[in-house]
Amino acid sequence: MRTQVAIIGAGPSGLLLGQLLAKSGIDAVVLERQTGDYVLSRIRAGVLEQVSIDLMDEAGVGERMHKEGLIHGGFDMLFGGQRHRVNMNALTGGKNVMVYGQTELTKDLMDARAAAGLPTVYEASNVQVHDFDTTAPYVTYVKDGQEQRLDCDFIAGCDGFHGVCRASAPRSAIKEFEKVYPFGWLGLLSDTPPVHEELIYVNSPRGFALCSQRSKTRSRYYLQVPLTDKIEEWTDDAFWQELRLRLDDEANERLITGPSLEKSIAPLRSFVTEPLRFGRMFLAGDAGHIVPPTGAKGLNLAATDVKYLFNGLREYYEEKSEAGIDRYSELALARIWRAERFSWWFTQIMHRFPDDGPIAEKFQNAELDYLMHSESGLRTIAENYVGLPLDFGQQA
């Protein structure tokens, strides 16, 4: 079998790239190690920047997102027992974000791909990438017990942190930067109304908390917990009790609890791979970078990777130019490092670090107090949260 672009991974980045390529008449085959149901079972973030919204529209799959997504013009930050609102809309000249679950976005992309009859191979095991340092790369995999070969012009590695693409890059040609945080996020999903119409980020003496949502009837809450905690140790009642201890009185009065639909503990890390291109193979999304979820950047960075890569591939096929694919790594990494910095910084000021003494809490409260009473400080938060422009920092 032959295609123009072999996409490894059927998560949001792989499916979005496949959809955009198809709209431009560029052939692509998507290979996925798991089943489609497994991919949809992964509970992930759901805050979309405008660039992600625009890409869903460009891919022709934004209709349900616009009907069901919730537009947020700001969010609250709770510290020292007081709530402060970051008015992103006013501070950024009218920009907002949209709350729309990653599961729903992935389902929209899956359904569109299936409806168009575009080739996706689920349960493709033992995927291997070959000769990506030549002009004739190919991918092998096993499906239904039979080894298959997929020849292609390019390989898009959208296969996540543990995927085969980054692992196949020559060690002498790759640099990896990583920071592992000494805590995780315990998340609980419930069919209960959100405690607030917008998100609440909480810095409390007991640790970080986040009140978020997926819809007007489904909520997602998070608690900072030690990495040594086990999910089976956290009953629903224990979660709700601890959340109440970290919220203010107003939120506690409005909090409606209920049985969990899903609970999990996610470790936090900052991770970047350089470069993102190895011959005819490109890394996108979690294959190339991981951010702490504090800044809501993971899915949005994946989307901008896809935007840069799609533009380069389209330019290659339509204009016979390699300029776009040659700049892919440079453009994507510039944006990635800015988002990594913001996510690291936001994590630093909102969480309790176990090795820090009481002075760290004083430093955090002083910084947060300054930010909330400085228009420049508030604008810094707002501009980074809604997402910097795609051409930010680029030479004219």
N, C-alpha and C positions, 0 to 999 in steps of 0.2 A: 504494500500500500504506500501511496505517496501523497504528501500534502505540502503546502507552502510553509505553514507554521505549525510545529508540534507544541502544544501547550500541556505542560505537566502540572496537574492539579486543578480540581473543579471547585475550588473555593471561589469567593467573590472576585478576586483578581483574575484568575484564569477564565472564569465564565464571562466577566466583563470584557476582557481582551478579545475573547472569541466572538462575542456579539458585535463589538465594534469592527473587527476585521470582516465579519460576514456582511455587515452593512456596506462595507467598501469593496465587496467582491473578492476578498482575499480568503483563500481556503485555509482552514485550521481544523485540526483534530485535537480534542481534549482527552487526556488520559488521567484517570483517577484511581487511586489504590483502594479506596473505600467504596461502599455502596452509596447511592444517592440519599437514601434515608439516613445513613450515618452522617453524611455531610450536613444535612438539615437539622440533625439533632444537636449540633454544636451551638451552645449558647454563647453569643458574643455581644459586643457593644452595639450601640444603635444611634450614635450622634453623627449626622452627616453634614459636612461642610458644603458650601455652594458648589465647589468643583465636583464633588461626588454626585450631587443632585443633577448638575448639568451633564455629567457623563452618562448617567442613567437615562436621561432624556435623549442624548445623542445616540445611545444604543437602542432607543425605541422601546424601553421597558419601564418608563417612569409613571405610567398612568395610575396604577394602584398606589404607588408611593405618594403621589400628590393627593389622592383621595384620603388615605389613612394616616399619612405622616403628620406629626405635630410640629408646627413652627414655633421655635423658641427664640425670643429676642434678648434673653438674658438668663442669668442663673444666680442663686444665692450662695454666699459664703458665710458659714457660721463658725465663729471663734469667740472665745471669752464670754460665751453665753449670749452673744448678740448676732443677729442676722444682718447681712449687708448684701445688696443687690448689685451685680455687675450688669449694667444696661448695655449689652453688646450692640444692639441696634442703634442707639444714640451715639455710642462712642466710635462706631466704625462707618458712619455715613449710611446706615440702613441695612447692614448685613445681619443675617440670622443664621441659625443652624436648624436642622430638621431631625426630630427623633423618629427613627424608623428602624426597627430591629434588623440586625444583619441576617438573621434567619429569613426574614420576609424578603429582603433584597436578594438573597441567594435563590430563594424559591422563584421570584420573578424572572431571574436570569435563566434558571433551569427550565422553567415552563416555556420561555421564549425560544430557547435552543431546541427543545423537544418539538415545539410547534413548527419550527422551520425545518425540521428534519436534519439538523446539523449533527455531525458525528461526535458522540461522546462515549468513551469506553470506561465504564465503571468496573470495579474489581479487577483492575489491571495490576497484576502482581509482578514483582521482580523487575521493575522498570529500570532500565539502564540507558544512559546517554553516551553516544559514541562520536568520535571524530568532529567534535564541535570546534576544533581549532583548524578545520579545513573548510572548503566550500561545499562539502557534501556530508553534513552531519546526518545522523539517523538515531532512532530510538528503538530499543527492543523491550518487549514485555511479554508476560505470559497471561493468556486469557483462556479460560476453560481447559486448562492443561496443555495448551498449545502455544509454543513460542511464536511471537509475531514480530515483524519488522516494519517500522514506519520511517521512510525516507522523507527528508524535508530540507527546506532552505535555512530555517532558523528554529531554535529551541527556546521557548519561553518557560523559565523555571518559576512556576507559581505554586510550588509544592510545599511551602511552609518551612518552619525552622528545622524540622527533622527530615526534610526531603532529600532526594538523591542529587539534585542539581548542584546545590552549593557543595555538597560532600564530594562531588566529582571534579570540582575545580582544582587545578594543580596547587598544592600547598605553597609552592614557591611564588605563586602569582597572587595570593590572596592575603589580606590582612583582616583580622576580626577584632572588634573592640567590644568589651562587655563589662557591665556593672550589674551585679546581682544584689537585690535589696533584701534586708534581713527580716522580711515579713511578707505576707500574702494577703489577698483579698478573698474573704468568704462572701460569696454571692448567694442570694436567695431570690427566686422568681415566684411571684404569687399572683393569682387572679383577684387582686384587690385594687381599689382606686388609689392613684398616687397620693402621697401625703401633701404634695404641692404641685401647682401647675407647671413649675419649672424645676430644674435639678437643684439639689442642695448639697454643697460640698462642706464637710464638717471637719474642723480641727478641734478635737476635744482632749482633755487630759487622759482619757482612756484609749485614745487612738482615733484614727481617721474613720469616717463613715461617709457614705454617699447614698442619697435618696434619688433614684432615677425611675424611668418608666419606659414602657414599650407602647402603651396606648392609654386611653382614658380609663381602662378597666384592668390593665395589667401593669404591675410594678416590679422594679428590680432594685434591690437594696444590697449594699456592700458594707462589710466591716473589716478593718485592718485586724489581722490575727497573726500570732507567731507562726513561723514555718513549721514548728513542731506540732501544731494542732492537726487533728484528723477530722475528716468530715463527719464520721460516725459519732464523734463526741458532741456535735452540735445538733441538738434537737431544735425543732421549730420554735418551741417556747423559749429555749435558751437564747436563740438568735433575737427574737423580738424583745426580750428583756434587756439584752445588751444594747440593742439599737436605741431603746428608750433612754438609756443612761447617757447616750451621746448626743441626744437631740435637745432642742430647747422646748419650752412649755407649749408654744404655739403648735409646733410640729407634733408633739406628743398628743395634744388634744385632737388633732386631725388624723393621726395614724390609725389605719384600719388593718388589723392583722388577719391572717388566714393560713391555711395549709400551703406548704411549698410545692411548687410544680417541679423545681429543680434546685439543688444546692451543690456548690462546688467551691474548692479553694484553688485559686490561681496564684502562682508565684509571680513576682514582679522582677523584670530585668530591662536594662537598656542594652541593645545589641545592634551593631552595624557591621556589615561586610563591605570591604572595598577591594576591588571595584565591583560593579554590578554586571560587567560584560566580560565574557571569556570567549573570544572568537565569535562564533555564530550562536552562542548561548547567552541568554540574559536572565538575571534574577529580578524578581518583582515581588512586592508584598513581604510577608513574613520570611520568605526565603532569604531576603537580604537585610532585614532589620526587624527589631522588636522594640516597642516603646512601652513604658508603664502606662496602664489605662487611665491614669489620672487626667491627662490632657485630651482624651478622646481622639487620639491621632492614628491609631493602628489601621483601621479600615480606610481612613482618608488618605494616609500615605500610600497604601496599596493602590488606591484609585489614581493618585497622581503619578505613581510609577507607570500604571497602565496607560495613562494619557500620554506621557512622554514616549513610551515604547510604541504605542499605536501610531503616534505621529511619525516616528522614525520609520516604522515598517511601511506605512502608507506612502511616505515619500520615496522609499526604496522601490516600491512596485509601480507607483504612478509616475514618478519623475526620474527613475533610474539614478537616484542620488543616495549616497551613504552618509550624508552629512548628519541626518537626524539620528541614525543608529550610532554613529560615532560619538555624538554628544550625549547619548542617553544616560550613561553612568554619571557624567559630570553634572547634568541638570538634576537628575533624581537625587544624588547624594547631597547637593547643596540644600535642597528642600528637606531632605531627611534629617540632616544635622540640626537645622533650625528647629524642627519639630522635636527631635530628641532632647535638645537643650530645654525647650519649654516644658516637656513632660518631666524631665529630671528636676527642673526647678520647682514646678508645681508639686511634685511628689515631696521634695525636700521641705517645703513650707507647710504642708498639710498633714504629714504623718509624724508619729512618734518613733524615734530611732532608739533601740534598746541600749546602745552604748553611750548615748548622750545624757548628760546630767540635766538638772533643773534649769541651768542657764539657757539650754537650747529652746525650751518652751518660751522663755522671756524674749529670746531673739525672734522666734517665730511670731509671737504676738505683736512685737514692735514693728516687724516688717509688714505684717498683715494690716495693722492699724495705719501705717503710712500709706500702703497701697489703696486702702479703702477711702482715704481722705485726700488723695492726689489724683487729679484728672489724668495726669500723665501715667501714673501707676495703673489706674483702672483701664486706660486705653491700651497699655501694654498687654494686660491680661486679655482684654476683649479682642484685640487684633490677632493675637496668637491663637485664641480659642476658635474664632470663626474661620481661621486659616489665612495665611498670607497669600497675596496674589501669586499666580503661577510664575510670573516674570519678575518676582521680587528679587532685587539684587543683580539681575542680569544686565549685561552691558547693552546699551541701545544700539 
